[in-house]
Amino acid sequence: MICVGLNYRNHILELDRELPRHPTLFTRYAESLIGATDPIANPAETDELDWEAELAIVIGAAVRRAKGATSKRP
């Protein structure tokens, strides 16, 4: 999954960071993801567990230069 970070102005300012001039991209690999009801593994090496929620959109076909809604539905 390719993600765009630092995309909420208020959150960037809360973190005391400068507003980015370009999109900040990062990845989330399948091994690092869990579902809503999955147990969270707490590694023995740390007692400072952190979490984030991500919103993912899955597109079922190759897309390039999408311009908006289409009336074609499967």
SERO-4910 file (N, C-alpha, C, O; in steps of 0.05 Angstrom, whole numbers):
BEGIN
 pado doro    nc1    nc2    nc3   cac1   cac2   cac3    cc1    cc2    cc3    oc1    oc2    oc3
  Met    A     17    -23      0      0      0      0     18     25      0     37     26     16
  Ile    A     13     43    -18     28     68    -19     11     89     -5    -13     93    -13
  Cys    A     22    104     14      7    123     30     18    151     26     41    155     19
  Val    A      1    170     31      9    199     30      8    209     59    -13    209     71
  Gly    A     30    217     69     32    227     96     32    258     96     35    271     76
  Leu    A     30    268    120     30    297    124     10    311    106     17    331     92
  Asn    A    -14    300    105    -34    312     87    -57    326    101    -76    335     89
  Tyr    A    -54    330    128    -73    345    143    -59    369    156    -42    365    174
  Arg    A    -64    393    147    -50    416    157    -49    419    187    -28    423    199
  Asn    A    -72    416    200    -73    418    229    -56    398    243    -42    404    263
  His    A    -55    373    233    -39    352    245     -9    359    241      7    354    260
  Ile    A     -2    368    218     26    376    213     35    397    233     57    396    244
  Leu    A     18    417    237     24    438    256     25    428    285     42    437    301
  Glu    A      8    409    292      9    397    318     36    383    323     46    382    346
  Leu    A     47    371    302     72    358    304     96    377    304    119    369    306
  Asp    A     90    403    301    110    424    300    129    419    276    153    422    279
  Arg    A    118    412    254    133    407    229    126    428    209    105    441    210
  Glu    A    144    432    190    138    450    168    119    437    148    119    413    144
  Leu    A    102    454    135     85    443    115    102    434     91    119    449     82
  Pro    A     97    410     81    113    400     59    107    414     32     84    422     28
  Arg    A    127    417     16    123    429    -11    113    408    -31    101    415    -51
  His    A    118    383    -25    111    361    -43     98    338    -26    103    337     -2
  Pro    A     82    321    -38     70    299    -23     92    282    -10    113    277    -21
  Thr    A     87    272     15    104    255     29     93    227     27     72    221     37
  Leu    A    107    209     13     98    182      8    112    162     26    136    166     33
  Phe    A     98    142     35    110    120     51     93     95     45     72     96     33
  Thr    A    104     72     53     90     47     47     80     33     73     90     38     95
  Arg    A     61     16     69     52     -2     90     51    -30     76     36    -34     57
  Tyr    A     67    -48     87     68    -75     75     47    -93     89     40    -88    112
  Ala    A     38   -113     74     17   -131     84     23   -142    111      5   -146    128
  Glu    A     49   -148    117     57   -160    142     53   -141    166     53   -149    189
  Ser    A     50   -115    160     47    -95    182     18    -88    187     12    -70    203
  Leu    A     -1   -100    172    -29    -92    174    -45   -114    189    -39   -137    188
  Ile    A    -65   -105    204    -84   -123    217   -112   -112    213   -116    -89    206
  Gly    A   -132   -130    216   -159   -122    213   -171   -110    239   -158   -110    259
  Ala    A   -196   -101    237   -209    -87    259   -212   -105    284   -211    -95    306
  Thr    A   -215   -131    280   -219   -148    303   -195   -166    309   -197   -184    326
  Asp    A   -173   -162    295   -149   -178    299   -134   -170    324   -135   -146    332
  Pro    A   -121   -189    338   -106   -182    362    -81   -166    354    -70   -170    333
  Ile    A    -73   -147    372    -49   -131    367    -26   -145    381    -27   -150    405
  Ala    A     -5   -151    366     19   -163    378     35   -142    392     42   -122    379
  Asn    A     41   -146    417     57   -127    432     85   -139    436     88   -156    453
  Pro    A    105   -130    421    132   -142    423    143   -139    451    140   -118    464
  Ala    A    157   -160    460    170   -159    486    191   -138    488    198   -129    510
  Glu    A    202   -129    466    225   -110    465    216    -82    473    233    -65    477
  Thr    A    190    -76    474    182    -49    480    157    -49    497    141    -67    497
  Asp    A    154    -28    513    130    -23    528    116      2    518     97     12    531
  Glu    A    125     12    495    114     37    483    100     29    456    112     34    435
  Leu    A     77     18    458     62     10    434     48     34    422     35     49    437
  Asp    A     51     38    396     39     60    382     20     49    361     24     26    352
  Trp    A      1     64    353    -18     55    333    -26     79    315    -24    102    323
  Glu    A    -36     72    292    -48     91    273    -70     77    258    -70     53    255
  Ala    A    -88     93    248   -109     82    231   -104     93    203    -98    116    199
  Glu    A   -107     76    183   -103     84    155   -129     78    140   -143     58    146
  Leu    A   -135     94    121   -158     89    103   -146     80     76   -129     94     65
  Ala    A   -155     57     67   -145     46     42   -168     45     21   -190     38     28
  Ile    A   -161     51     -3   -180     48    -25   -169     28    -45   -147     32    -55
  Val    A   -184      8    -50   -175    -13    -69   -189     -9    -95   -214     -9    -97
  Ile    A   -173     -6   -116   -184     -2   -143   -181    -29   -158   -158    -39   -159
  Gly    A   -202    -40   -168   -201    -66   -180   -191    -68   -209   -194    -88   -222
  Ala    A   -180    -46   -219   -170    -46   -247   -148    -25   -249   -145     -8   -232
  Ala    A   -132    -28   -269   -110     -9   -274   -123     19   -279   -142     21   -294
  Val    A   -112     39   -267   -122     66   -270   -100     85   -276    -78     84   -264
  Arg    A   -104    103   -295    -85    124   -301   -100    149   -309   -118    148   -326
  Arg    A    -94    171   -296   -106    197   -301   -137    195   -298   -152    204   -316
  Ala    A   -146    185   -276   -175    183   -270   -186    212   -268   -173    230   -257
  Lys    A   -210    216   -279   -221    243   -280   -247    245   -265   -259    267   -266
  Gly    A   -257    224   -253   -282    227   -238   -300    203   -242   -291    182   -252
  Ala    A   -324    206   -233   -343    183   -234   -350    176   -262   -349    192   -281
  Thr    A   -357    151   -265   -365    140   -291   -392    126   -288   -398    116   -266
  Ser    A   -407    124   -308   -433    111   -307   -430     81   -311   -450     66   -308
  Lys    A   -407     71   -319   -403     43   -324   -400     28   -297   -383     35   -281
  Arg    A   -417      9   -293   -416     -7   -268   -418    -37   -276   -432    -44   -294
  Pro    A   -403    -53   -261   -403    -82   -267   -430    -95   -261   -433   -119   -265
***
